[in-house]
Amino acid sequence: MPYLNNDGDSRLNNFHTEPKMYVAESTGTEGKVNYLAIGAFGLVLTIGSIFIAMAVS
């Protein structure tokens, strides 16, 4: 059972095992360009949707 203590005396271990920590790497230029392209596409899509909604109503 994963929640038993490893001491062999069958006590319950109420503490969770902590995940392994890591340092996040910074985004490179290629990732920043991708974020910019996705943001531009989202902006065009949003403005287009608003324009269509205004044209229909």
N, C-alpha and C positions, 0 to 999 in steps of 0.2 A: 504494500500500500504506500503511495507516495506521501501521505500525510503523517506517517509514523517517523519518530525520531531515529537517527542512525546509531544511537548509543546502545541499542539492544535491549532497553528496558521497557519498550512498548509504550512510551509516553507520546502523546499527540504533539505534533509540531504545528503550532498555530501561525507561524510566520511564513509568508510566501518566499519563494526563491526570487531574488532580484535579477532582472535581465542584465545581460552583459552590456556595458556602456561603450559607446563609440563616439568619435568626434566626426561631426558632419563636415563634408568637404564643400568648399564654396563652388558656386555655379560658374562654369566656364563661359566663354563668349558664345559658343554654339548654343548653350542652354538659354542664355539671355536673348539671343536672336529668336529662338523658338517661342519664348514667352512673349516677346514683342509681336511676333506674327499671330499668335493665338489671340492676344489682346486686340490687335487691329481687326482680325476677323470677327471677334465678338462685338466690337463696336459697330462695324458695318452691318452685321446681322441685326443688332438692336435698333439702329437708326432706320434700317430698311423695314423692320417690322412696324415701327411707329409710323413711318411714312405710308405704308400700306393700310394700316388701321385708320389713319386720317383720311386717306383717299376713298376708302370704302364707306365710311360714315357720312 
